[in-house]
Amino acid sequence: MSTTLTERPALQSLTLKSAAAIAIAAAAGRLGLILPEGAAQELAGALIDLVVMLGLIGIAIGRSRARGPIV
């Protein structure tokens, strides 16, 4: 079963990962760091995973503190 481009989740988007990789490579270049081949892509994937995980943790904490029912 293959998914079309319109069915792909936003987090698996090549555009999102590419934009993050370009931003990381640009920041490293401004700092004078030389990244190994593929390091920017790996860092971009890890950064996206971190942001998603922190968001889920925030949602879990917010739901546990909420007093009303989940709607």
C-alpha positions as CSV (number, residue, x, y, z in Angstrom):
1,M,0.0,0.0,0.0
2,S,1.6,3.2,-1.1
3,T,0.6,6.7,0.0
4,T,0.4,9.7,-2.3
5,L,2.1,13.0,-1.6
6,T,-1.2,14.4,-0.3
7,E,-1.6,11.6,2.2
8,R,1.9,11.9,3.7
9,P,2.0,13.4,7.2
10,A,3.5,16.8,7.5
11,L,6.3,15.5,9.7
12,Q,7.5,13.2,6.9
13,S,7.5,16.0,4.4
14,L,10.7,16.4,2.5
15,T,10.1,20.2,2.3
16,L,10.0,20.5,6.1
17,K,13.1,18.3,6.6
18,S,15.0,20.1,3.8
19,A,14.1,23.5,5.3
20,A,15.4,22.5,8.7
21,A,18.5,21.0,7.2
22,I,19.3,24.2,5.3
23,A,18.7,26.3,8.4
24,I,21.1,24.0,10.4
25,A,23.7,24.1,7.7
26,A,23.5,27.9,7.4
27,A,23.8,28.4,11.1
28,A,26.8,26.0,11.2
29,G,28.4,28.0,8.4
30,R,27.9,31.3,10.2
31,L,29.5,29.8,13.3
32,G,32.4,28.5,11.2
33,L,31.6,24.8,11.8
34,I,32.1,22.2,9.1
35,L,29.5,19.5,9.3
36,P,30.2,16.0,8.0
37,E,28.2,14.8,5.0
38,G,24.6,14.1,6.0
39,A,24.9,15.6,9.5
40,A,22.6,18.5,8.8
41,Q,19.9,16.1,7.7
42,E,20.3,13.9,10.7
43,L,20.2,16.9,13.0
44,A,17.1,18.2,11.3
45,G,15.3,14.9,11.8
46,A,16.3,14.8,15.4
47,L,15.2,18.4,15.9
48,I,11.8,17.7,14.4
49,D,11.4,14.6,16.6
50,L,12.4,16.6,19.7
51,V,9.8,19.4,18.9
52,V,7.1,16.8,18.4
53,M,8.0,14.9,21.6
54,L,8.0,18.1,23.7
55,G,4.7,19.1,22.2
56,L,3.2,15.7,23.2
57,I,4.6,16.0,26.7
58,G,3.1,19.5,26.9
59,I,-0.3,18.2,25.8
60,A,-0.1,15.3,28.3
61,I,0.7,17.7,31.2
62,G,-2.0,20.1,30.2
63,R,-4.6,17.3,30.0
64,S,-3.5,16.0,33.4
65,R,-4.0,19.4,34.9
66,A,-7.3,20.1,33.3
67,R,-10.3,19.8,35.4
68,G,-13.0,19.5,32.7
69,P,-13.8,16.4,30.6
70,I,-12.0,15.8,27.4
71,V,-14.2,16.9,24.5
